[in-house]
Amino acid sequence: MIREERTSFLAGLTFLIYGFIQWIEKGVFLFPFPLNEIVIFLIYFYFFILNKWKVNRINFLLGSAVVFKMLSQQLFWSFFLSNESLEILYEGIWTDVFYLLYAISWIGFTIFYLRTNERSIHYRAIFLLLVPFAIGVFLNQPIFEVLSFSILIGIAWYHKIDRINLSLIGLICFLEVGKLVMLL
């Protein structure tokens, strides 16, 4: 297990143990889901520092997707803005714009990620992978995003594509599954 995989595994395990402890104490499985995007950003930044010699457009697109997803969350802005400013922000379109930029960045990342190795994936397969993601983003249905992340993990694992980004994608998928478990 490489250090990036260990880091992603330990972050996911920490969230899982927290949720399990909440389940024992309160009878409800509570994932600390508002912190997901912040934790993912911190782990991405850690990976970026560890692999600064491997910076390319794939890592840039993944990083921009992570940053835009974090900027689209209300918890992030609550650290920096007053209550009045938060109300103005929520009534505006900026969080939606950041969420749309997240979707565009993730689609770009997925295309470049699956097309860069020796056995590149055909565009039709990538299109079929991105359809559930687009449905999940535009209809705000996280189950479709999780389905898309899971398929992406399976394809990347099968074709042995970049394990560093794969570990972060796995963590993102795991944390999204945690959100879904809480909603059920």
N, C-alpha and C positions, 0 to 999 in steps of 0.2 A: 504494500500500500504506500503510495507516494504521499508526501506531506500535504498536498492539496486535498487528496482524498481523505486523509485523516482529519484535516481541519473541517471539511464539510460534514464528515461523519460525526465528529464531536459536537458541532453546532446543532445538527439534527437530533442527536442523542440528548443534548441538553434540553431542547424544546420538548422532546418526548417525555423525558423524566419530569419536567415541570408540569406538563399536562397530566401525567399519571399521578403525581402527588396531589394535584388539584382534584382529580377524580376520587382519590382515597379520602381526602379531607372533606370535600363538598358534595361528592356524588355526581359531579359533572366533569367531563373531560374538557378542560379549558386550556387552549393553546394560547400563548402570548402573541397572537397574530398581528396586533398593531406594530410589533417590533420586527416583523419578517423582513420588510424592505430595508430597514436600517441595518439589520444583521447581514443581509445579503450584500448590501453595499460595502460594509466593513470587510467582509470576507473577500469580495471582489478586489477591493483596494489592497488587501494583504497579498492576494494572488498576483496583482499587478506589480507590487514591489518585489515579490519573489522572482518573477519572470520578466523583469523589465527589458531584457534583451530580446524577448519574443513578441514585442508589441507589433501588431499588424491590424488590418482592418477588421478581422474577426473579433479580436479582443476589444477594439474600439467600439464596434457595434454592440457587443455584449455589455460593455461598460455603459454606453449611452442608454441601452434598454434598462439596465439596473438603475441608473440615475433618474431617468424619466419616470420609471415606476415609483421610485421613492418620492419624487417631487409631486406625484399625483395623489399622495396620501395625506390625509388631514393631520395625522399625528406629527409628521415631520414639520409642517408649518406651524403647529401649535408651540413648538420650542422657540420660535423666532418672532412670532407676531402676537399682538395684543388681541383681545377678544373682538374688539370692533374691527380690526383689520382682518381677522379670520372670517368674520361674517361677510365682509366685502369680497374677500377671496372666494368664498364658497358660493356667493351669489353670481360671481363672474364665471367666465369659461376657462380660466387658466388651468384648473385641475383636470378638466376634460381635454384641453390641448396637450398637457403633459402625458395623459393616458394615451392619447392618439399617437403622440411621438414615441411612446413606449412600444406600442403595437407596430409601428413602422420600423423601428430599430430592431425589434425582435424578429420580424419577418426578414429583414435584411441579414441579420445574424444567421438565421436558420438557413437561408439560401447559400450564403458564403461558407458556412460551417460544413454543410453537407456536400458542397461542390469542390472542396479544396484538397481532398486526399486523392490517392492514386486511383481508387475505384469510386469515382464520384457518382452520386446518386442522380438518377434521371429527373428532369424537371417535373414530369407528371407525378412522380412519387412525392416530390417536395410540395407540389400543389395540393395533393391529397392530404399531406401532413398539415399544411397551413390552413385548410378549410375549417377544421374544428377550432383552431386557435382564433381565427377571425370571427367565427360564430360566438365563441366564448367572450371575446373582447367586446364586440359590438352589441351583443345582447346581454352582457354582464352575467354570463353563466359560467362560473369557474369550473364546472365539471368538464366542459369542452376544452378549456385551457389545460387542465390536468391530463386529459386524454391526449392532447397534442404533445405535451411535455413527455408523457410516457412513451409515445411512439418515437419521438426524437431520441430519447435515451436508448430505446431498443435498437434503432437504426445505427446510432453512433457506436453502441457497444458491439453490434454485429460486425460492422465494418472497421472497427478498431480506430475510430477517429479521436484525436486529441483528448486524452484522459483528464487534463487539467480543466478544460471547459466542461467536460462531461460531469465531473464531480460537482461543479457549481450548478449545472442544470439539474442534476439529481437532487441537490439541496432545495432548489427552487420548487421542484415538483413535490418533494416531501412536505415542504411548508404549505404549499397550496392544498395538498391532501389534508393536512391538519386543519386548515380553514374549513374544508368541506365536512370533516368529521364533526366539527363544532356546530355547523349549520344543521346537521341531521338530528 
